[in-house]
């Protein structure tokens, strides 16, 4: 991964924009990591990964609520026993 200062990034934006097509570019400010520039394709992969990480895309959908109701009914006795 390429690491550059914020001022170097500003001066050579085009160079680092092209570099980000091949690998992430880490931008520092006052010696600390501030931002990482990645390609649009890498960002799309990241967004897809986030959705896959959680069931139902991390959303409370009608399907989720239906499945939850089914689970609760199927395991009602166990859940009530745990609640006591």
BELCOR-V498922 format. One record per backbone hydrogen bond with DSSP energy under -0.5 kcal/mol. NH is the residue of the N-H (numbers start at 0). CO is the residue of the C=O. Records with the same first field share a line. If there is no record, write none. Layout:
NH=CO ; CO
//
This chain:
1=23
3=25
5=27
8=4
9=5
10=6
11=7
12=9
15=11
16=12
17=13
18=14
19=15
20=17
21=18
22=18
24=36
25=1 ; 23
26=34
27=3
28=31
31=28
33=26
34=26
36=24
37=35
38=19
42=38
43=39
44=40
45=41
46=42
47=43
48=44
49=45
50=46
51=47
52=48
53=49 ; 50
56=53
57=54
58=55
60=58
64=60
65=61
66=62
67=63
68=64
69=65
70=66
71=67
72=68
73=69
74=70
75=72
78=74
79=75
80=76
81=77
82=78
83=79 ; 80
//
